[in-house]
Amino acid sequence: MMLFGNQLVPDEEVRISPLDRGYYFGDGVYEVFRIYDGRLFEVQGHMERFSRSMAEVRISLPYPLEELENLLNRLTEAAGIPDGLTYVQITRGAAPRSHPFPAAAAAEPVVTGWCSPFLRPLKDLESGISAIVREDIRWHRCDIKSLNLLPNVLLKQEALDGGAGEVIFSRSGVITEASASNVMIVKDGVVKTHPADHHILRGVTRSLVLRLAEGLGIAVREEAFRAEELASADEVFITSTGSEVMPVVLVDSRPVGDGKPGPVTRRLQQAFEASLPAGSR
């Protein structure tokens, strides 16, 4: 079952025009929700970010945002997946290939969405992952969750080809984020992460973790830090919808701290898990 427009329909009934601007321009935005215990998690944060992305690229949802939320809840319930992901995207619609926006009457935005199983990465959450650092070759509007992800894809594949789990981006020596996650370091008990400006995506899990840190009395600084600080950090972790609070124990084949997930990361993991529905803990 898929979301198509404002209806839930069987997958085989979905028809997308080859002239959809999402294909030849990546002219659209998307959002990914985590399903825990059969329900969407952190719904408000995801809906607000999706709404903001649409506004930034000047695409209008063809019905109220509240209706979309209801449709996504229905889609998730119909999928019957206890642990998974719900994906939704909107494109500017089908129109003859030309860079300018088509007239409003000439193209109608296309909304699609679907659910897929996704289990918590418990083994990696316990032991941590490795990462590499590469130059951030993306555009300068990373705050928009757009469909244009080829730089992320290429660099993530480079990481996987080399046996690493993630690639961390450095923009002229300043660490921004990772291919599909936000990056945080810990030094002397203080968490530091890049401010949520146009060079990073304002992660929903990132925001939740910062709130959890405040509740635990863990100091947080939202300020830019350099690759040298990443290399000398006591702890490194990434946050995302799929990765949750994921320790990074190797960066460019060098151990982070003692090469094991650190105490601040563990406290935040425990607080994150406590925020989940009981059936997913």
N, C-alpha and C positions, 0 to 999 in steps of 0.2 A: 504493500500500500504506500502511495506517495501523495504528497501535497502538490497540487497543480492548480494555480490560480487560487480560488477559494473553495476548492473541492478536494476531498480525499478519494483517489481513484486507484485502480490496479496499475501496477507499473507499466504494463503493456499498452495502456490507454494514453500515456503521456506522449505528446507530439511537440517537438521543439523545431522551429524553422531553422534551416541552415543560415538564414540571414539574421539570426539573432545577434545583436551587437556584443553579447557576452562571448561569442565564439571568436569574432575577428578583432575585437578591441579589448576584451576582458572588461567590458563596460558594465560592471555590476559589483555588488558587495554581498557578503555572506556572514553567517553567524553559526557557531557550533555550541550546542548545549550538552551538558553531561546528564545522563540518565542514571540516577541512583534509586534502587528499590522501586523501579518502574515510574519514577517521577522526574520531571525536569528540575535541575539544581541551579540556584542563583538566577532565577528567571528574570527578575527586575534588572539586574546588571547587564545581562545579555540583550534584553529588549531595548534598553536605553542605548547601548553601544550600536546595535543594529540601526536604530532610528537615527543616531548621529551620523553613522557612515552613509546612510541614504541621503541625509541632508547635505553632507559635504560634497557628494557627487551629483546632487540635484536629481535624484530619482525619487518619485513619490509612490508609496504603496497604494495600490488601487482600492484599498478599503482600510478601515481604522486599525490602528496598531493593536487595540484590544481584541479585534476579531482574529488577527494573526496569532496572538497568544492563545486564544481559544482553539484555533485550528491546530497549532503545534501540540497542545495538550491532548487533543483528540487523536492526532497522529501517533503520539507517543503511547497513549493508552491502547490504540488499535494494534500497535506493533507487539505489545506484550513482552517487551524486552526488559528484564529486571535491571541489567547493567549495560549501558550502551551510550550512543551518541545520537543526537537529533541535529540534522544539518538543514539550514534554510538559506536560500539565496534569491536575489532579485536582480534581473538585468533590465536594461533600458528598453528591451524588446526588439522585434524584427523590423528592419528598415534597410533600404539600399545602402551599400557600403559607402559612407562619406563621413569624414571626421566630425563635422558639426552635428549637434543634437538634431534628431528629427523633430518636426513639429509635433506638438502634443497630440494632435488628432491623428498623426500618421503612424504612431507606434505606441503600443500599450505595454507597460512593464510586465515581465513574466516572473512569477513567483513559483519556485519549486522547493520541495523539501522531502527528506526521507530519514529513516532511522536505521541504525546498524548496531550489532552487538559490539561491546567494548568492555573488556574486563579490567579491573584495577591492576596496574603493573606492580603487584606486591613484591615480587622478587627484586626488582630494580629499586623499589622504594626502600627495601631493607639494606641492600648492599651498595647502591649508588651506581652511577653510570660514568662513562668517560666522554670528553668533549674535545673538539679542536677549535682553534680560533682562526677566523678568516676575515678578510676585509669586507665590510658591509657595502655591497654593490647595488643595493636597492635604491628606489627613488626616495624623495624627501618628504613623502606623506604617508609614512608607515602607521600613522594614527588612524588611517582609514583601513578597514578590513575589506580590502578590495580583492577581486578575483585574480589580480596580476601577481602570481606567486612564483614565476619561473626562477628568479634568483634564489629564493628560499629552497626550491626543489633541487636545483643544481648543487647548491652547497650542502644541503642535507644529504644528498646522495654521495657526495664526496666524503662526508663524515662516515656514512655507513660502509662505503667501500673500504675505508681504512680501519674499520672495526670500532669506531666511536658511535655513541648514541645520539649526539647532538653537535651542532656547530654554533659557536658563539660569535657574534659579529662585532667587529672593531671598526669604527669610522674614524680614520686618521688617528688611531691610537686610543680613542675613547670607546669603551665597551657600551654598546647600545642594548641589544637583546639577543635572542637566539632565533633559529629558523622557525620555530613554532612555539616559543615560550619566552617568558621574561627571565632575566638573570639577576640574582642577588648574591652578594658576597657578605661574609662576616669577618670582621677584624676586631679583636679585643672586645668581643661581645656585642658589637654594633653592626646592625644590618645596613647595607648600602645598596641602592638600586638606582638606575638611571631615571631622572624625572620623566613624567608622562607627557612629553612634548611630541612634536611631529616626527621624531626619529624612532619612536617605539609605539607599539600598540598598547593601549591602556587595558591590560589583561584583567578579566573579571576575577580570576583566581589570584592574580597579583594584588588586587584591591582587597580581597578577602584576607589574604595572608598579612597584609599591612594592618588591617583591623585586628586580626588575631595577635599580632606582635604587640600592638598597643595594649591590648587586654592583658597580656602576659608581662607587661613592663619591660619589653625588649626595645631598646633604642633603635630608631630607624632614621636614616638620612636619605632623602630622595635627591641625590646629586650625582652628577657625572663622575665616573672614575675611570682610570686608565688601565691599559692592559697590564702594566707593571703591578698595579694593585690587585688585579685578578690573580696574577702569578704568585703573589705573596700572601693571599688571603688565608685565614685560618679555616674557613669553610666556604663552599660555593654550592648554591642550589638553584634550580630553575622552577618556575611555576607555570602551569597551564591547565586547561580544562582536562586534558588527558593525562598529563604527568603529575598533577596535584603538586605536592612539595617534594621534588625529586633531588636527592643529593648528587652532586658531581664530585667524584673522588679522584679523577685524573683529568688534567687539562694539558693537551699537547704532550701526552705520555708522561707528564710529571705529576707526582702525587699532590693532592690538595691537603695541607696539614699533615696528619699522620696517615692519609690515604683511606680514611674511614669517615662515614657520615658523622658530623660533629654534633655537640650538645644543643646548640641553638636550632639547628635544622631538625633535630629529633623533637624538641619541644613544639616547634611549629607543625611538624607532621602530626603529632598527637592532638594538638588543638584542632587541626584541620579535620582529622578523622572524627573527632568528637562533634563536629558540626554536620556530619553526614546523617542521613536517615538511619535509624537503628538497623534496618535490614541489610545495609551495605557495609557495616563496620566489620 
